[in-house]
Amino acid sequence: MKTNQSFGQTPVICPFCHSLHTHLLQTHQLTTQPNSTSVMAFSPMALANIGMQISKRMNLPPMLGGLTGLVVGGVVLLFLNHQKPINVLQYQCEQCQETFEMHGPS
Protein backbone atom coordinates (compact mmCIF):
# COMPACT_ATOMS: atom_id res chain seq x y z
CA MET A 1 0.00 0.00 0.00
CA LYS A 2 1.31 3.36 -1.00
CA THR A 3 0.34 6.29 1.22
CA ASN A 4 0.12 9.73 -0.25
CA GLN A 5 1.94 11.32 2.66
CA SER A 6 5.39 10.74 1.14
CA PHE A 7 7.93 13.53 0.80
CA GLY A 8 7.02 16.22 -1.73
CA GLN A 9 3.58 14.85 -2.51
CA THR A 10 0.40 16.80 -1.77
CA PRO A 11 -1.96 14.97 0.56
CA VAL A 12 -5.22 13.74 -0.97
CA ILE A 13 -8.27 14.57 1.11
CA CYS A 14 -11.15 12.12 1.32
CA PRO A 15 -14.29 13.68 -0.22
CA PHE A 16 -16.52 11.74 2.21
CA CYS A 17 -15.03 12.37 5.67
CA HIS A 18 -12.33 14.97 4.75
CA SER A 19 -9.57 12.90 6.28
CA LEU A 20 -5.95 13.26 5.15
CA HIS A 21 -5.30 9.57 5.79
CA THR A 22 -5.74 8.10 2.33
CA HIS A 23 -3.68 5.69 0.27
CA LEU A 24 -3.38 5.00 -3.43
CA LEU A 25 -4.95 1.71 -4.51
CA GLN A 26 -4.30 1.74 -8.26
CA THR A 27 -3.80 3.92 -11.30
CA HIS A 28 -5.07 3.39 -14.82
CA GLN A 29 -5.36 5.37 -18.03
CA LEU A 30 -8.48 6.29 -19.95
CA THR A 31 -8.34 7.09 -23.64
CA THR A 32 -11.13 8.41 -25.81
CA GLN A 33 -11.70 7.44 -29.40
CA PRO A 34 -12.52 10.17 -31.90
CA ASN A 35 -16.06 10.32 -33.24
CA SER A 36 -16.23 8.29 -36.46
CA THR A 37 -18.54 10.83 -38.13
CA SER A 38 -16.07 13.66 -37.61
CA VAL A 39 -13.23 11.50 -38.95
CA MET A 40 -15.23 10.67 -42.07
CA ALA A 41 -16.28 14.30 -42.65
CA PHE A 42 -12.71 15.59 -42.40
CA SER A 43 -10.93 12.67 -44.07
CA PRO A 44 -8.13 13.57 -46.48
CA MET A 45 -10.07 12.14 -49.44
CA ALA A 46 -13.22 14.14 -48.61
CA LEU A 47 -11.26 17.38 -48.27
CA ALA A 48 -9.31 16.64 -51.46
CA ASN A 49 -12.62 16.27 -53.29
CA ILE A 50 -13.88 19.57 -51.85
CA GLY A 51 -10.58 21.25 -52.77
CA MET A 52 -10.88 20.04 -56.37
CA GLN A 53 -14.43 21.35 -56.64
CA ILE A 54 -13.49 24.76 -55.24
CA SER A 55 -10.46 25.07 -57.51
CA LYS A 56 -12.58 24.23 -60.58
CA ARG A 57 -15.00 27.04 -59.70
CA MET A 58 -12.11 29.47 -59.25
CA ASN A 59 -10.54 28.49 -62.62
CA LEU A 60 -7.48 26.96 -60.92
CA PRO A 61 -5.99 23.56 -61.70
CA PRO A 62 -8.05 20.88 -59.90
CA MET A 63 -4.82 19.09 -58.99
CA LEU A 64 -3.76 22.10 -56.88
CA GLY A 65 -7.05 22.10 -54.97
CA GLY A 66 -6.91 18.35 -54.52
CA LEU A 67 -3.40 18.42 -53.10
CA THR A 68 -4.28 21.32 -50.80
CA GLY A 69 -7.36 19.46 -49.53
CA LEU A 70 -5.34 16.30 -49.07
CA VAL A 71 -2.74 18.09 -46.93
CA VAL A 72 -5.37 19.92 -44.88
CA GLY A 73 -7.28 16.65 -44.41
CA GLY A 74 -4.13 14.89 -43.23
CA VAL A 75 -3.45 17.59 -40.66
CA VAL A 76 -7.05 17.49 -39.43
CA LEU A 77 -6.90 13.70 -39.20
CA LEU A 78 -3.69 13.86 -37.14
CA PHE A 79 -5.30 16.41 -34.84
CA LEU A 80 -8.45 14.30 -34.35
CA ASN A 81 -6.48 11.11 -33.67
CA HIS A 82 -4.07 12.72 -31.20
CA GLN A 83 -5.70 12.13 -27.84
CA LYS A 84 -3.93 12.43 -24.51
CA PRO A 85 -4.69 9.63 -22.08
CA ILE A 86 -6.21 10.62 -18.74
CA ASN A 87 -4.61 9.14 -15.63
CA VAL A 88 -7.19 7.98 -13.09
CA LEU A 89 -5.96 7.48 -9.53
CA GLN A 90 -8.07 5.34 -7.20
CA TYR A 91 -7.67 6.04 -3.47
CA GLN A 92 -9.08 4.54 -0.30
CA CYS A 93 -9.65 6.46 2.91
CA GLU A 94 -8.11 4.79 5.96
CA GLN A 95 -10.66 6.41 8.26
CA CYS A 96 -14.06 5.77 6.58
CA GLN A 97 -12.84 2.98 4.19
CA GLU A 98 -14.55 4.63 1.18
CA THR A 99 -12.87 4.46 -2.22
CA PHE A 100 -12.81 7.36 -4.66
CA GLU A 101 -11.17 8.32 -7.94
CA MET A 102 -9.27 11.42 -8.96
CA HIS A 103 -7.92 12.52 -12.32
CA GLY A 104 -4.17 12.95 -12.19
CA PRO A 105 -1.71 14.70 -14.48
CA SER A 106 -1.23 13.03 -17.87
C-alpha positions in Angstrom: 0.0 0.0 0.0 1.3 3.4 -1.0 0.3 6.3 1.2 0.1 9.7 -0.3 1.9 11.3 2.7 5.4 10.7 1.1 7.9 13.5 0.8 7.0 16.2 -1.7 3.6 14.8 -2.5 0.4 16.8 -1.8 -2.0 15.0 0.6 -5.2 13.7 -1.0 -8.3 14.6 1.1 -11.2 12.1 1.3 -14.3 13.7 -0.2 -16.5 11.7 2.2 -15.0 12.4 5.7 -12.3 15.0 4.7 -9.6 12.9 6.3 -6.0 13.3 5.2 -5.3 9.6 5.8 -5.7 8.1 2.3 -3.7 5.7 0.3 -3.4 5.0 -3.4 -5.0 1.7 -4.5 -4.3 1.7 -8.3 -3.8 3.9 -11.3 -5.1 3.4 -14.8 -5.4 5.4 -18.0 -8.5 6.3 -20.0 -8.3 7.1 -23.6 -11.1 8.4 -25.8 -11.7 7.4 -29.4 -12.5 10.2 -31.9 -16.1 10.3 -33.2 -16.2 8.3 -36.5 -18.5 10.8 -38.1 -16.1 13.7 -37.6 -13.2 11.5 -38.9 -15.2 10.7 -42.1 -16.3 14.3 -42.6 -12.7 15.6 -42.4 -10.9 12.7 -44.1 -8.1 13.6 -46.5 -10.1 12.1 -49.4 -13.2 14.1 -48.6 -11.3 17.4 -48.3 -9.3 16.6 -51.5 -12.6 16.3 -53.3 -13.9 19.6 -51.9 -10.6 21.2 -52.8 -10.9 20.0 -56.4 -14.4 21.4 -56.6 -13.5 24.8 -55.2 -10.5 25.1 -57.5 -12.6 24.2 -60.6 -15.0 27.0 -59.7 -12.1 29.5 -59.3 -10.5 28.5 -62.6 -7.5 27.0 -60.9 -6.0 23.6 -61.7 -8.1 20.9 -59.9 -4.8 19.1 -59.0 -3.8 22.1 -56.9 -7.1 22.1 -55.0 -6.9 18.3 -54.5 -3.4 18.4 -53.1 -4.3 21.3 -50.8 -7.4 19.5 -49.5 -5.3 16.3 -49.1 -2.7 18.1 -46.9 -5.4 19.9 -44.9 -7.3 16.6 -44.4 -4.1 14.9 -43.2 -3.4 17.6 -40.7 -7.0 17.5 -39.4 -6.9 13.7 -39.2 -3.7 13.9 -37.1 -5.3 16.4 -34.8 -8.4 14.3 -34.4 -6.5 11.1 -33.7 -4.1 12.7 -31.2 -5.7 12.1 -27.8 -3.9 12.4 -24.5 -4.7 9.6 -22.1 -6.2 10.6 -18.7 -4.6 9.1 -15.6 -7.2 8.0 -13.1 -6.0 7.5 -9.5 -8.1 5.3 -7.2 -7.7 6.0 -3.5 -9.1 4.5 -0.3 -9.6 6.5 2.9 -8.1 4.8 6.0 -10.7 6.4 8.3 -14.1 5.8 6.6 -12.8 3.0 4.2 -14.6 4.6 1.2 -12.9 4.5 -2.2 -12.8 7.4 -4.7 -11.2 8.3 -7.9 -9.3 11.4 -9.0 -7.9 12.5 -12.3 -4.2 13.0 -12.2 -1.7 14.7 -14.5 -1.2 13.0 -17.9 
